[in-house]
Amino acid sequence: MWKYWTCGILGVWIVIMPYLGFPWEVHRILIVVTGIVIATLSFWLVSEKKIQARHNNDEPNEPEKTF
C-alpha cells in the first residue's frame, strides 16, 4: 500500500515543482530522480502483481458451481 501512496505523492511533487522556484539545473535533476523513483516503483508493483497472480494460479481451484 505504501508504494501506491509514494507514487501519488511523487505525482503531486511533479505538479508543484515548477512553482517552487528551483534553479533550472536543480529542477532538471529533481525531475530525473523523481522519474526514476516512479518508474522503479511502478515496475516493482507490476512484478509483485504477476508473482501474486502466478502464486494464486498454483493453488488448486475449487470446482465451478453450475446452476
N, C-alpha and C positions, 0 to 999 in steps of 0.2 A: 504494500500500500504506500509506503514512503516513497517509492520510485515514481508513482503517479503524481504525488504531491510535489516532488522535486521537479519533475517535468513542467508542471503547471507554474510553479514559482519561477523557474527559469524562463518560461514563456512570457510571464509578466515582466521579468527583468529585461528581456529583449525589447518589449514595448516601451518601457520607460527610459531605457538607456540613452536615447538621443536627447532627452530633455535634461540630463544630469550635468551637461557641460564638460564632459571629459575632453581632453585634447585628442586630436584625430588618431595619433599613434596608440594611445591607451584604449581608445574606443575600439579600434580595429583588433587589438589583442584580446580585449574582453569578448568581442563578438566571436572570434575564432575559438577561444577557450570554452565559451558557453555552447557553441555549436558542437564541439567535440563531446562535451558532457551530455548534451541532449541526445546525440547520436549513440553514444555508448549506452546510456540508459535505455533507449528505445530498442537497440539490438538485444540487450540483456533481457528486457521484458518479453520480446518475441521468442527468444530461445527458451526462456522459462516456460512460456505457454506451450511450446512444442514439446518440451520434455514432459510437462504435466499431461498433455494430451496423449503422448506415447505411453506414459505410465498408466493412464486410465484405460487405454485400449488393451493393455496386457492383462488386466483383471478379467476374470470370467464374467461374461454378460448373463444377465438374467433372461430367461426365455420371454419372448414378447407375448403379451396377452392379446388375444383376439376376441372380439365380442361380436 
